[in-house]
C-alpha cells in the first residue's frame, strides 16, 4: 500500500520516487499500515472520547453571518475591564455599544 503525499514541485523522476519510497519504508516511526493494522484500528471517538466531544462542541460557521469582523484599537483599560468578566468579553463590548446607540437614538427622538 503506497502512502499518499502532497508535492508542490515538479514530479520526481522514477529514480527519485524509488528513493523516496525506500525512505518511507525505512522510517521506524511511521511504518506503512498492513491489512491487519487497519482491521485493529478503532474510531477516534472510541479512543479519545473527551477530545472527540470537545471537537463536537466547537462552533461552526454561522449559517447567516450577522456580524462583521473588524480591527479596532481600544484603550487597555477598556479591554481589561471587559476581560475581567471572563469569557464573552467581546460580546459584552458589542452589547455595551448597542445600548449606547439605543440611548442616543432615543434622546434624538425626544
C-alpha positions as MATLAB code, in Angstrom:
seq = 'XXXXXXXXXXXXXXXXXXXXXXXXXXXXXXXXXXXXXXXXXXXXXXXXXXXXXXXXXXXXXXXXXXXXXXXXXXXXXXXXXXXXXXXXXXXXXXXXXXXXXXXXXXXXXX';
ca = [
       0.000    0.000    0.000;
       1.550    3.291   -1.110;
       1.422    6.347    1.142;
      -0.282    9.433   -0.200;
       1.684   12.644   -0.030;
       1.414   16.227   -1.189;
       4.029   17.525   -3.535;
       4.145   21.126   -4.725;
       7.061   20.937   -7.163;
       7.841   19.098  -10.371;
       7.131   15.386  -10.299;
      10.138   13.316   -9.225;
      11.851   11.018  -11.656;
      11.359    7.277  -11.251;
      14.735    7.069   -9.514;
      13.857    9.898   -7.112;
      10.451    8.335   -6.426;
      12.112    4.993   -5.646;
      14.460    6.731   -3.170;
      11.507    8.466   -1.526;
       9.632    5.176   -1.167;
      12.729    3.458    0.301;
      12.981    6.267    2.862;
       9.324    5.831    3.796;
       9.749    2.075    4.163;
      12.789    2.511    6.432;
      11.137    5.057    8.773;
      10.592    3.174   12.074;
       8.403    5.982   13.473;
       5.908    5.825   10.641;
       5.591    2.307    9.258;
       3.168    1.557    6.456;
      -0.098    0.070    7.685;
      -0.902   -3.529    6.886;
      -4.382   -5.001    6.414;
      -4.051   -6.310    9.993;
      -3.335   -2.773   11.261;
      -6.452   -1.467    9.531;
      -8.520   -4.320   10.978;
      -7.337   -3.492   14.520;
      -7.935    0.255   14.132;
     -10.612    1.848   16.306;
     -12.573    5.057   15.713;
     -11.074    8.281   17.076;
     -14.120    8.920   19.303;
     -13.691    5.495   20.905;
     -10.006    6.005   21.635;
     -10.209    9.655   22.773;
     -13.814   10.317   23.851;
     -13.119   13.546   25.758;
     -11.171   15.053   22.879;
     -13.788   13.956   20.344;
     -16.518   15.563   22.477;
     -14.580   18.833   22.674;
     -14.412   18.918   18.866;
     -18.158   18.373   18.628;
     -18.774   21.371   20.878;
     -16.838   23.845   18.756;
     -18.857   26.337   16.787;
     -19.061   26.010   13.073;
     -19.533   28.804   10.594;
     -22.611   30.984   11.001;
     -25.498   29.875    8.802;
     -26.347   33.506    8.140;
     -23.487   35.806    9.112;
     -24.888   38.633   11.210;
     -21.663   40.229   12.402;
     -18.648   41.656   10.643;
     -15.042   41.103   11.587;
     -13.271   44.417   12.241;
      -9.948   45.533   13.596;
     -10.421   48.070   16.365;
      -7.932   49.731   18.684;
      -9.245   50.181   22.231;
      -7.605   51.505   25.379;
      -6.000   48.805   27.526;
      -8.198   49.942   30.423;
     -11.347   49.236   28.379;
     -10.167   45.783   27.326;
      -9.073   44.905   30.879;
     -12.463   45.942   32.252;
     -14.377   43.668   29.896;
     -11.901   40.758   30.166;
     -12.268   40.789   33.969;
     -15.770   39.413   33.407;
     -14.300   36.262   31.826;
     -15.170   34.632   28.502;
     -17.613   36.520   26.322;
     -15.886   39.871   26.773;
     -16.182   40.727   23.071;
     -19.917   40.050   23.175;
     -20.201   42.313   26.229;
     -18.422   45.119   24.356;
     -20.875   44.644   21.470;
     -23.851   44.791   23.875;
     -22.494   47.931   25.551;
     -22.097   49.668   22.190;
     -25.596   48.566   21.190;
     -27.075   50.091   24.388;
     -25.178   53.333   23.732;
     -26.682   53.532   20.248;
     -30.199   52.958   21.618;
     -29.753   55.661   24.292;
     -28.500   58.152   21.736;
     -31.284   57.312   19.294;
     -33.977   57.691   21.973;
     -32.547   61.095   23.039;
     -32.623   62.321   19.431;
     -36.317   61.349   19.105;
     -37.302   63.190   22.298;
];
